[in-house]
Amino acid sequence: AKETAIVFIEFQNDFCKEGGALYGGTKEQIQEQGTVKNAAECIKKARGKCLTLLVPILFEQSYRDMGCAGVLGPIHNNVVNTKAFQKGTWGGAIVDELTPTAQDIVVDGKRTLDAFNSSNLDFMLRVNCIKNVAFCGFLTNVCVEGTARSAYDKGYKVFLLKDCCAALSAAEQAYVEKSFFPYIGEALTHTEFLGRLE
C-alpha cells in the first residue's frame, strides 16, 4: 500500500454538479455509475492507507494559458465556449464530497488530456516512491484513459477504478473497461481495489 496511489481526475463542479458547465453531458452516467458517491467513499477509506492525489484541470479566466485553442482542438474549444474550469470559480472548484484534506496532494498544472504532460503528477508520484497507480474520474475515455496510458508507458502498474469514473455514454465507458484497459492493467471497483490494500 505504501507504493500505491489513487489519482482522482477532474472531480470538479463543472463536470459533477447541477449548474456546472459540462454537467449536461455527464449527468446521466454519473447517476448511473454513482461516480461521485463512490469516489467520495473511496478517498475517505484510502486516506492513510495509500497516497491520494486530486488532479483538477484549471485555466486562467482569459484562457491565455491554453495557448492557441485551434491547435489544441475541439475539446479545448468546448471548454472555452462553455467557460468551464476557470481558476477561482465555483465551476472549477473540486466538489465538496472530495474536498482535499492535509492527507491529499492536489496536483497543479493540468491543462492537457494526459495529466503527465502538463502537471507535476509524475514528480509527485516519483518522490513518494509510488509504483502502482489507480485512476478514476472524468472523462473515462479521454483524460482518464490518456493519463493511464501514459502511466503505463512510464513504467507504473496501472488500475482503473471503474465505478469512480464517468464518460458521456455507457458505450464509451464499456470500451475503456473491457476493450482498452485489459491491454495495460486491470479495471475493478473501488471496493475490490481497496480490499487489496488491507
Backbone as CSV, one residue per row, in Angstrom:
resi,resn,N_x,N_y,N_z,CA_x,CA_y,CA_z,C_x,C_y,C_z
1,ALA,0.821,-1.213,0.000,0.000,0.000,0.000,0.856,1.265,0.000
2,LYS,2.041,1.188,0.593,2.901,2.376,0.657,3.437,2.773,-0.718
3,GLU,3.448,1.850,-1.664,3.915,2.156,-3.025,2.749,2.369,-3.982
4,THR,1.566,2.609,-3.415,0.338,2.710,-4.208,-0.285,4.094,-4.082
5,ALA,-0.841,4.580,-5.198,-1.538,5.869,-5.212,-2.864,5.727,-5.944
6,ILE,-3.810,6.563,-5.554,-5.058,6.704,-6.309,-5.132,8.140,-6.805
7,VAL,-5.380,8.283,-8.100,-5.422,9.595,-8.747,-6.866,9.901,-9.150
8,PHE,-7.404,10.974,-8.585,-8.784,11.395,-8.837,-8.752,12.560,-9.829
9,ILE,-9.189,12.316,-11.055,-9.047,13.287,-12.141,-10.333,14.093,-12.354
10,GLU,-10.221,15.404,-12.203,-11.261,16.369,-12.578,-12.607,16.176,-11.885
11,PHE,-12.574,15.908,-10.592,-13.816,15.888,-9.811,-14.171,17.326,-9.454
12,GLN,-14.624,18.058,-10.449,-14.901,19.488,-10.324,-16.371,19.767,-10.604
13,ASN,-16.864,20.865,-10.053,-18.287,21.185,-10.184,-18.746,21.262,-11.632
14,ASP,-17.902,21.753,-12.530,-18.313,21.869,-13.930,-18.669,20.522,-14.551
15,PHE,-18.080,19.447,-14.081,-18.411,18.100,-14.549,-19.493,17.432,-13.694
16,CYS,-19.506,17.730,-12.392,-20.208,16.868,-11.430,-21.497,17.415,-10.848
17,LYS,-21.782,18.679,-11.024,-22.900,19.278,-10.288,-23.871,20.021,-11.202
18,GLU,-25.141,20.011,-10.798,-26.171,20.783,-11.487,-25.708,22.232,-11.561
19,GLY,-25.765,22.818,-12.745,-25.273,24.175,-12.944,-23.851,24.216,-13.453
20,GLY,-23.153,23.083,-13.421,-21.798,23.001,-13.961,-21.812,23.094,-15.477
21,ALA,-20.792,23.712,-16.035,-20.752,23.999,-17.470,-20.892,22.757,-18.348
22,LEU,-20.382,21.617,-17.890,-20.385,20.405,-18.714,-21.227,19.282,-18.107
23,TYR,-21.995,19.609,-17.079,-22.769,18.584,-16.370,-23.854,17.954,-17.247
24,GLY,-24.348,18.706,-18.211,-25.364,18.163,-19.115,-24.906,16.892,-19.810
25,GLY,-23.626,16.821,-20.123,-23.085,15.650,-20.805,-22.776,14.485,-19.889
26,THR,-22.460,14.768,-18.637,-22.014,13.707,-17.720,-23.096,13.232,-16.756
27,LYS,-24.155,14.006,-16.620,-25.171,13.754,-15.585,-25.687,12.319,-15.591
28,GLU,-26.088,11.835,-16.754,-26.694,10.501,-16.843,-25.737,9.412,-16.364
29,GLN,-24.497,9.479,-16.817,-23.522,8.453,-16.438,-23.084,8.579,-14.977
30,ILE,-22.983,9.807,-14.470,-22.656,9.996,-13.049,-23.719,9.337,-12.179
31,GLN,-24.981,9.558,-12.546,-26.076,8.984,-11.760,-26.110,7.467,-11.894
32,GLU,-25.898,6.976,-13.109,-25.928,5.534,-13.354,-24.785,4.813,-12.637
33,GLN,-23.600,5.419,-12.675,-22.408,4.793,-12.093,-22.265,5.057,-10.587
34,GLY,-22.907,6.123,-10.108,-22.679,6.547,-8.721,-21.281,7.117,-8.557
35,THR,-20.793,7.764,-9.607,-19.393,8.182,-9.694,-18.908,8.988,-8.490
36,VAL,-19.586,10.080,-8.186,-19.120,10.981,-7.124,-19.263,10.320,-5.754
37,LYS,-20.378,9.659,-5.527,-20.602,8.962,-4.255,-19.529,7.898,-4.034
38,ASN,-19.246,7.112,-5.057,-18.236,6.053,-4.949,-16.842,6.630,-4.729
39,ALA,-16.527,7.704,-5.454,-15.202,8.321,-5.316,-15.017,8.923,-3.928
40,ALA,-16.082,9.529,-3.396,-16.012,10.114,-2.048,-15.767,9.024,-1.009
41,GLU,-16.449,7.907,-1.168,-16.254,6.771,-0.260,-14.832,6.228,-0.403
42,CYS,-14.370,6.147,-1.635,-13.035,5.624,-1.921,-11.948,6.478,-1.281
43,ILE,-12.011,7.793,-1.463,-10.939,8.646,-0.947,-10.936,8.643,0.582
44,LYS,-12.112,8.590,1.193,-12.185,8.549,2.666,-11.512,7.295,3.215
45,LYS,-11.775,6.164,2.559,-11.210,4.892,3.028,-9.732,4.745,2.667
46,ALA,-9.312,5.418,1.596,-7.928,5.280,1.124,-6.945,6.163,1.886
47,ARG,-7.429,7.292,2.395,-6.536,8.213,3.110,-5.837,7.496,4.256
48,GLY,-4.522,7.643,4.288,-3.742,6.996,5.330,-3.263,5.603,4.956
49,LYS,-3.935,4.980,3.973,-3.510,3.647,3.517,-2.598,3.754,2.302
50,CYS,-2.909,4.696,1.431,-2.088,4.910,0.235,-2.091,6.402,-0.078
51,LEU,-1.308,6.797,-1.061,-1.247,8.202,-1.460,-2.509,8.558,-2.244
52,THR,-3.132,9.680,-1.909,-4.321,10.140,-2.626,-4.019,11.489,-3.267
53,LEU,-4.258,11.565,-4.569,-3.968,12.788,-5.318,-5.205,13.240,-6.078
54,LEU,-5.485,14.529,-6.003,-6.580,15.132,-6.755,-5.980,15.957,-7.882
55,VAL,-6.500,15.749,-9.095,-5.931,16.411,-10.273,-7.021,17.204,-10.994
56,PRO,-7.207,18.470,-10.621,-8.154,19.302,-11.366,-7.511,19.850,-12.636
57,ILE,-8.357,20.176,-13.617,-7.880,20.909,-14.794,-8.364,22.350,-14.623
58,LEU,-7.447,23.299,-14.705,-7.797,24.696,-14.452,-7.097,25.622,-15.433
59,PHE,-7.839,26.655,-15.831,-7.298,27.657,-16.750,-7.534,29.054,-16.189
60,GLU,-6.696,29.991,-16.629,-6.966,31.395,-16.333,-8.326,31.756,-16.942
61,GLN,-9.004,32.732,-16.365,-10.329,33.081,-16.884,-10.263,33.638,-18.300
62,SER,-9.102,34.126,-18.694,-8.894,34.603,-20.072,-8.562,33.462,-21.030
63,TYR,-8.230,32.300,-20.467,-7.743,31.129,-21.217,-6.448,31.409,-21.972
64,ARG,-5.716,32.435,-21.567,-4.434,32.732,-22.204,-3.449,31.581,-22.028
65,ASP,-3.575,30.849,-20.929,-2.648,29.749,-20.653,-2.971,28.493,-21.454
66,MET,-4.029,28.556,-22.245,-4.370,27.426,-23.093,-3.571,27.462,-24.387
67,GLY,-3.035,28.604,-24.729,-2.336,28.721,-25.998,-3.333,28.931,-27.117
68,CYS,-3.000,28.430,-28.280,-3.871,28.583,-29.442,-4.907,27.467,-29.432
69,ALA,-6.135,27.796,-29.101,-7.184,26.778,-28.968,-7.370,25.982,-30.256
70,GLY,-7.136,26.615,-31.392,-7.278,25.912,-32.663,-6.290,24.766,-32.796
71,VAL,-5.099,24.942,-32.226,-4.091,23.884,-32.257,-4.488,22.762,-31.305
72,LEU,-5.001,23.133,-30.127,-5.362,22.129,-29.130,-6.591,21.331,-29.539
73,GLY,-7.475,21.912,-30.348,-8.563,21.144,-30.914,-9.923,21.335,-30.275
74,PRO,-10.910,20.590,-30.798,-12.314,20.783,-30.428,-12.604,20.649,-28.939
75,ILE,-11.953,19.723,-28.263,-12.288,19.508,-26.851,-11.905,20.725,-26.006
76,HIS,-10.790,21.362,-26.328,-10.406,22.578,-25.607,-11.277,23.764,-26.039
77,ASN,-11.669,23.792,-27.317,-12.575,24.847,-27.765,-13.889,24.789,-26.992
78,ASN,-14.356,23.573,-26.705,-15.596,23.402,-25.951,-15.460,23.955,-24.536
79,VAL,-14.283,23.786,-23.939,-14.030,24.345,-22.607,-14.152,25.868,-22.651
80,VAL,-13.553,26.480,-23.662,-13.612,27.942,-23.806,-15.053,28.399,-24.040
81,ASN,-15.734,27.727,-24.961,-17.094,28.139,-25.329,-18.084,28.024,-24.177
82,THR,-17.857,27.080,-23.280,-18.761,26.895,-22.132,-18.248,27.595,-20.876
83,LYS,-17.077,28.243,-21.001,-16.428,28.926,-19.870,-16.188,27.969,-18.698
84,ALA,-15.720,26.778,-19.014,-15.512,25.743,-17.998,-14.121,25.823,-17.377
85,PHE,-14.000,25.267,-16.184,-12.727,25.028,-15.493,-11.873,26.281,-15.328
86,GLN,-12.518,27.380,-14.959,-11.783,28.618,-14.733,-11.294,28.679,-13.290
87,LYS,-10.045,29.106,-13.129,-9.481,29.289,-11.786,-10.326,30.283,-10.995
88,GLY,-10.497,29.999,-9.716,-11.184,30.940,-8.839,-12.691,30.965,-8.970
89,THR,-13.271,30.016,-9.711,-14.723,29.981,-9.875,-15.304,28.740,-9.209
90,TRP,-16.622,28.784,-8.966,-17.312,27.616,-8.408,-17.167,26.410,-9.340
91,GLY,-17.306,26.644,-10.640,-17.232,25.546,-11.600,-15.894,24.837,-11.609
92,GLY,-14.833,25.584,-11.407,-13.501,24.995,-11.414,-13.117,24.320,-10.113
93,ALA,-13.878,24.575,-9.057,-13.537,24.034,-7.733,-13.784,22.530,-7.654
94,ILE,-12.991,21.857,-6.828,-13.198,20.433,-6.550,-14.503,20.284,-5.773
95,VAL,-15.272,19.245,-6.088,-16.576,19.042,-5.446,-16.422,18.887,-3.932
96,ASP,-17.440,19.330,-3.215,-17.404,19.283,-1.747,-17.137,17.879,-1.220
97,GLU,-17.700,16.873,-1.901,-17.559,15.491,-1.431,-16.109,15.017,-1.415
98,LEU,-15.264,15.641,-2.230,-13.852,15.266,-2.302,-12.943,16.428,-1.897
99,THR,-13.448,17.309,-1.052,-12.633,18.438,-0.596,-11.292,17.930,-0.072
100,PRO,-10.193,18.455,-0.588,-8.872,17.976,-0.158,-8.637,18.197,1.333
101,THR,-7.940,17.242,1.942,-7.518,17.356,3.337,-5.989,17.415,3.361
102,ALA,-5.441,17.509,4.557,-3.981,17.551,4.709,-3.326,16.257,4.240
103,GLN,-4.094,15.179,4.132,-3.538,13.894,3.694,-3.448,13.773,2.174
104,ASP,-4.123,14.663,1.458,-4.150,14.587,-0.006,-3.110,15.508,-0.632
105,ILE,-2.733,15.183,-1.857,-1.918,16.088,-2.670,-2.796,16.595,-3.806
106,VAL,-2.854,17.911,-3.977,-3.544,18.491,-5.126,-2.488,18.797,-6.179
107,VAL,-2.621,18.156,-7.318,-1.637,18.274,-8.397,-1.923,19.533,-9.208
108,ASP,-0.878,20.313,-9.439,-1.016,21.590,-10.148,-0.692,21.462,-11.631
109,GLY,-1.383,22.261,-12.431,-0.932,22.491,-13.799,-1.589,21.693,-14.902
110,LYS,-2.568,20.835,-14.590,-3.164,20.034,-15.669,-3.927,20.942,-16.630
111,ARG,-3.493,20.923,-17.882,-4.176,21.678,-18.927,-4.368,20.828,-20.177
112,THR,-3.867,19.593,-20.130,-3.936,18.698,-21.281,-4.692,17.429,-20.892
113,LEU,-5.024,16.608,-21.895,-5.783,15.384,-21.631,-4.985,14.432,-20.750
114,ASP,-3.726,14.216,-21.106,-2.815,13.400,-20.305,-2.254,14.278,-19.192
115,ALA,-2.595,13.958,-17.954,-2.164,14.794,-16.821,-0.648,14.865,-16.691
116,PHE,0.059,13.818,-17.109,1.522,13.827,-17.002,2.137,14.912,-17.884
117,ASN,1.477,15.231,-18.971,2.044,16.120,-19.979,2.230,17.551,-19.487
118,SER,1.334,18.027,-18.628,1.373,19.451,-18.269,1.384,19.726,-16.768
119,SER,1.381,18.683,-15.940,1.322,18.904,-14.491,2.544,18.311,-13.793
120,ASN,2.546,18.404,-12.474,3.638,17.833,-11.681,3.283,16.441,-11.143
121,LEU,2.354,15.747,-11.812,1.906,14.433,-11.344,3.047,13.421,-11.258
122,ASP,3.846,13.310,-12.298,4.924,12.316,-12.296,5.915,12.595,-11.167
123,PHE,6.254,13.851,-10.963,7.154,14.238,-9.874,6.576,13.812,-8.522
124,MET,5.293,14.089,-8.308,4.660,13.742,-7.031,4.654,12.234,-6.797
125,LEU,4.428,11.464,-7.844,4.441,10.007,-7.704,5.853,9.502,-7.428
126,ARG,6.824,10.031,-8.159,8.203,9.545,-8.011,8.784,9.884,-6.641
127,VAL,8.575,11.109,-6.167,9.166,11.483,-4.874,8.504,10.746,-3.709
128,ASN,7.325,10.190,-3.959,6.650,9.388,-2.938,6.839,7.886,-3.160
129,CYS,7.785,7.540,-4.057,8.178,6.135,-4.286,7.006,5.255,-4.717
130,ILE,6.130,5.813,-5.554,4.934,5.088,-5.995,5.245,4.200,-7.204
131,LYS,4.715,2.982,-7.173,4.868,2.038,-8.286,3.532,1.610,-8.888
132,ASN,2.479,1.642,-8.078,1.149,1.202,-8.510,0.190,2.384,-8.462
133,VAL,-0.523,2.630,-9.568,-1.407,3.794,-9.620,-2.786,3.392,-10.130
134,ALA,-3.809,3.747,-9.352,-5.197,3.559,-9.772,-5.751,4.908,-10.207
135,PHE,-6.476,4.906,-11.323,-7.021,6.144,-11.881,-8.541,6.119,-11.864
136,CYS,-9.132,7.300,-11.660,-10.579,7.438,-11.783,-10.904,8.889,-12.099
137,GLY,-12.154,9.135,-12.498,-12.577,10.496,-12.777,-13.200,10.683,-14.141
138,PHE,-12.876,11.822,-14.756,-13.548,12.278,-15.978,-12.545,12.650,-17.065
139,LEU,-12.950,12.506,-18.257,-13.890,11.536,-18.783,-13.149,10.224,-18.929
140,THR,-13.829,9.129,-18.698,-13.165,7.827,-18.675,-12.329,7.587,-19.922
141,ASN,-12.904,7.909,-21.078,-12.261,7.597,-22.361,-11.409,8.739,-22.902
142,VAL,-11.256,9.796,-22.123,-10.446,10.934,-22.577,-9.279,11.124,-21.598
143,CYS,-9.472,11.904,-20.549,-8.361,12.206,-19.638,-7.939,11.019,-18.778
144,VAL,-8.906,10.210,-18.341,-8.544,9.060,-17.503,-7.756,8.051,-18.334
145,GLU,-8.293,7.698,-19.492,-7.584,6.761,-20.362,-6.230,7.317,-20.793
146,GLY,-6.195,8.592,-21.189,-4.952,9.199,-21.659,-3.870,9.221,-20.598
147,THR,-4.254,9.506,-19.365,-3.288,9.561,-18.268,-2.831,8.160,-17.876
148,ALA,-3.762,7.209,-17.852,-3.410,5.822,-17.514,-2.476,5.222,-18.556
149,ARG,-2.735,5.505,-19.808,-1.877,5.014,-20.901,-0.459,5.559,-20.732
150,SER,-0.360,6.828,-20.410,0.935,7.465,-20.199,1.648,6.866,-18.988
151,ALA,0.893,6.590,-17.926,1.477,5.988,-16.722,2.066,4.619,-17.034
152,TYR,1.352,3.849,-17.825,1.839,2.526,-18.236,3.165,2.661,-18.988
153,ASP,3.222,3.616,-19.912,4.449,3.834,-20.688,5.603,4.316,-19.813
154,LYS,5.287,4.925,-18.679,6.327,5.396,-17.755,6.757,4.310,-16.768
155,GLY,6.137,3.140,-16.850,6.562,2.025,-16.013,5.755,1.782,-14.758
156,TYR,4.657,2.519,-14.585,3.789,2.274,-13.438,2.870,1.087,-13.721
157,LYS,2.503,0.352,-12.666,1.457,-0.664,-12.766,0.133,0.075,-12.610
158,VAL,-0.802,-0.102,-13.557,-1.993,0.752,-13.586,-3.292,-0.019,-13.363
159,PHE,-4.234,0.693,-12.753,-5.560,0.160,-12.465,-6.595,1.228,-12.811
160,LEU,-7.794,0.782,-13.159,-8.925,1.676,-13.386,-9.989,1.374,-12.335
161,LEU,-10.391,2.398,-11.586,-11.492,2.232,-10.631,-12.785,2.552,-11.380
162,LYS,-13.347,1.511,-11.984,-14.396,1.704,-12.988,-15.684,2.312,-12.437
163,ASP,-15.968,2.126,-11.161,-17.199,2.693,-10.603,-16.994,4.106,-10.056
164,CYS,-15.794,4.636,-10.221,-15.485,6.015,-9.812,-15.159,6.871,-11.036
165,CYS,-15.668,6.459,-12.196,-15.422,7.168,-13.455,-16.749,7.513,-14.114
166,ALA,-16.687,8.383,-15.102,-17.842,8.622,-15.963,-17.362,9.090,-17.329
167,ALA,-18.049,8.596,-18.356,-17.853,9.062,-19.726,-19.149,9.765,-20.138
168,LEU,-19.276,10.073,-21.426,-20.508,10.704,-21.896,-21.568,9.672,-22.250
169,SER,-21.165,8.389,-22.329,-22.120,7.326,-22.648,-21.654,6.014,-22.037
170,ALA,-22.597,5.083,-21.883,-22.264,3.754,-21.367,-21.337,3.027,-22.328
171,ALA,-21.506,3.264,-23.623,-20.666,2.596,-24.625,-19.211,3.034,-24.505
172,GLU,-18.984,4.326,-24.286,-17.609,4.825,-24.134,-16.981,4.288,-22.852
173,GLN,-17.760,4.215,-21.794,-17.280,3.650,-20.533,-16.900,2.180,-20.724
174,ALA,-17.772,1.432,-21.386,-17.536,-0.002,-21.592,-16.302,-0.248,-22.448
175,TYR,-16.076,0.613,-23.435,-14.891,0.466,-24.288,-13.612,0.509,-23.447
176,VAL,-13.519,1.482,-22.558,-12.306,1.611,-21.739,-12.170,0.421,-20.792
177,GLU,-13.256,0.068,-20.130,-13.221,-1.036,-19.158,-12.870,-2.374,-19.809
178,LYS,-13.544,-2.675,-20.920,-13.488,-4.037,-21.466,-12.564,-4.199,-22.664
179,SER,-12.436,-3.166,-23.484,-11.632,-3.289,-24.704,-10.225,-2.731,-24.554
180,PHE,-10.104,-1.553,-23.920,-8.787,-0.923,-23.826,-7.997,-1.348,-22.598
181,PHE,-8.610,-1.258,-21.422,-7.812,-1.394,-20.198,-7.122,-2.742,-20.019
182,PRO,-7.725,-3.851,-20.473,-7.024,-5.138,-20.329,-5.640,-5.171,-20.985
183,TYR,-5.375,-4.273,-21.925,-4.053,-4.212,-22.557,-2.987,-3.662,-21.612
184,ILE,-3.387,-2.786,-20.699,-2.370,-2.100,-19.886,-2.470,-2.375,-18.392
185,GLY,-3.599,-2.893,-17.937,-3.761,-3.089,-16.500,-5.052,-3.789,-16.170
186,GLU,-5.674,-3.356,-15.101,-6.855,-4.051,-14.589,-7.933,-3.039,-14.230
187,ALA,-9.170,-3.325,-14.652,-10.318,-2.492,-14.289,-11.102,-3.194,-13.193
188,LEU,-11.319,-2.505,-12.075,-12.033,-3.106,-10.960,-12.763,-2.031,-10.169
189,THR,-13.634,-2.438,-9.260,-14.358,-1.458,-8.454,-13.442,-0.914,-7.359
190,HIS,-13.835,0.221,-6.805,-13.003,0.802,-5.741,-12.972,-0.113,-4.519
191,THR,-14.057,-0.824,-4.263,-14.099,-1.748,-3.120,-13.116,-2.895,-3.319
192,GLU,-13.084,-3.437,-4.533,-12.140,-4.515,-4.845,-10.701,-4.027,-4.694
193,PHE,-10.436,-2.823,-5.190,-9.080,-2.281,-5.124,-8.660,-2.020,-3.681
194,LEU,-9.527,-1.388,-2.915,-9.196,-1.090,-1.516,-8.998,-2.363,-0.709
195,GLY,-9.706,-3.419,-1.077,-9.543,-4.700,-0.399,-8.132,-5.240,-0.514
196,ARG,-7.456,-4.899,-1.597,-6.077,-5.355,-1.804,-5.076,-4.557,-0.972
197,LEU,-5.501,-3.416,-0.466,-4.600,-2.582,0.335,-4.588,-2.996,1.797
198,GLU,-5.536,-3.854,2.171,-5.627,-4.262,3.588,-4.378,-5.030,4.007
